[in-house]
Amino acid sequence: MPILVFISLFTLLDFILLFSIGSQIGLLTTLLLVLATGVIGLHLIRKEGVSTFARARQRMQAGEIPSNELLTGAALIFGGALLMAPGFLSDIVGIACLLPNARQLMYKALMWLGLKTSLYSGQNDQPKTHRQQRTSYHGGNGDKTGAFNETGPLEGDFISRDDGSRRR
């Protein structure tokens, strides 16, 4: 419920600011600024989203969790969406999402609020590799007694749902 109140107040303040600035600079200038920031936001979502996705794919192929790339991609998409929204306050927040230093401040604020998941190993704030993350999730420590077995896959049976002999 508090997030709904925050979004409502942000939208209301954004429109109040848009109308008050629009009355000072004129309708045509306001419309041009809103359209220009929308086009810039769409362009940035397309350009930066593809490059961030490529970096995340490279990290996943290296066996690492691309947590930084995912957060950067989410911030860029959120910033681009805010730039596409009509309003000057949303444009300011959207531009802040696109600037690397401002993004770092936002990440620290999110960590302080406890919204960022714990993907870090605790050693120099380096992300865990996929193997470390999988081992810690399953409770194993790489030995044969844990749920994660380093020697190979777990044995099991597979039953097809399309198998006619199992139907009643």
Protein Blocks (a to p, Z undefined) as FASTA:
>chain_A
ZZmmmmmmmmmmmmmmmmmmmmmnojklmmmmmmmmmmmmmmmmmmmmmmmmmmmmmmmm
nopackklmmmmmmmmmmmmmmmpgcjklmmmmmmmmpmklmmmmmmmmmmnopaccfbg
hiopiacdfklmmmmmnopahiakbmbdfkbccddddddfklmklpZZ
